[in-house]
Amino acid sequence: MQQYLEPEALAWPLTSWDETAPFLLTPVTIDTARLRDGTEFSLVRRGDTWSVRVGWMTLMTSETHASEEALAERALARATRLASVLVGGLGLGFTLRAVLDRVPAATKVTTCEILPALVDWNRRWVGEFANHPLADPRNETVVGDVFDHIKRSCQAFDVILLDVDNGPRALSSASNQRLYGDRGIRACLRALRPGGVLAIWSVGANARFERALGAAGFDVEVLRVPAFRHGRKKHVVFLATAPGPDESSGSRAASPRGQE
């Protein structure tokens, strides 16, 4: 059973003898928020670990972020230009921090997050875990649906990073599924500059989505990256490169390739 605690109570320093310490080893719900479709998100603390949950499912934690950082690292390394980067999904800020630590000072970074509470939680409680990425002046935070933002954009980004839901097999919100369908893939291709890179985080592989990326004209590589810095569990990053200025979409619709 989750227990609710006022945020002010968490300001007290804990020591080995503090009588509240055993209490904090149980999940403590700090705040909740709902999307318009009724999906409820919770910010939960258990000891020193913070997480965001949808119902019974944990979407992200402050201790598990190696694959979120790899999402940014691999995509930025693949890109030939870094003037403009879009981060779709704030999460706990680890992907955004990985971007800010690797791009030039002149790069424009836009972070799009549909849940206003996630932005608020980052500023109030969990920003320290990723060194307060929202405070970086290079970043512009847009509260809204990243699909709508992408759909309105034409050759606007050199890199698009998507960490929305659990990946192509969206679980937390049905509305996220449109981002990973043919329409969403085409919108991403249109929003990228020639030769730009689209990178998508996923909890696991998805052959159908991989084929759809290739069919749209992307050159696709599927990477298995560590979920933890130490451990065997893996997550997946779909790395999709758009056709360059001298390439037609048809010439790039080759068979996707995988890499461990």
C-alpha positions, 0 to 999 in steps of 0.5 A, a space after each residue: 500500500 502506498 502512503 502519502 506524505 506532505 512534501 514538507 515532511 521530506 525536508 527533514 534530514 535522515 540519520 540511521 536513528 531517525 524514526 522516520 527512516 523505516 517509513 521512507 523505505 515504503 513507497 511514498 506518493 509525493 504528488 499525482 497528475 492526470 492527462 486529459 485522457 485520464 491517465 494518472 501519473 505519480 511521483 513516488 519516493 522510496 528511501 533515496 530513490 525517486 520514480 514516476 509511475 503510471 498505476 502499478 507500472 514504473 516508467 522511470 527511476 532516479 537509479 536507472 538511467 544509463 539507457 536514457 543517456 545512451 539514447 542521446 550519446 549514440 544519436 549525437 555521435 551519429 549526427 553530422 550537424 548539431 544546430 538544433 536538437 529536439 528532446 521528446 519526453 522530459 522524464 527525470 531529465 537524464 536524456 536532456 542532461 546528456 544532450 546539454 553535456 555534449 552539444 556546442 554552446 550555440 546548439 538550440 535544444 527544445 524539450 517537449 513534455 506533455 505532462 506539466 507536472 513532470 516539468 514542475 516535479 523536475 524543478 521542485 524535487 528531482 532536478 538535482 539528479 540530472 544537475 538541474 537541466 531545465 535551468 540551462 539557458 540553452 534549453 527551451 521547455 515546451 509543455 505540449 504533445 511532442 507529436 503536435 510539435 513535430 507535425 508543425 515542423 519542417 526540416 527544423 531539427 538535426 536530431 530528434 530524441 524520443 523517450 515517450 512511454 515505453 517505446 513503440 509499444 506504448 503502454 501508459 497512454 493510448 494517445 502515444 501510439 500515434 507517434 510510432 505509427 506510419 503517420 508519426 514516422 513520416 512526420 519525424 522524417 519531414 521535421 528532420 533536416 537532410 541527413 538528420 538523426 531520429 533516435 527512439 528509446 524502447 523497453 524492448 525490440 519491435 521488428 514491426 516498428 523497425 521495418 516501418 522506419 526502413 520503409 519510410 526511407 530511414 537507414 535503421 540501426 537497432 542498438 541494445 544498450 545497458 539499462 543500468 551502468 552495472 548489470 545485464 538488463 538491456 533496453 533498445 535504441 532505434 537509431 534512424 538516419 534520414 536521407 542526405 541532401 543527395 539521396 532519395 528516400 527510395 535509395 535509403 529504404 534498405 533492410 534495417 540492420 541490428 547491432 548488439 
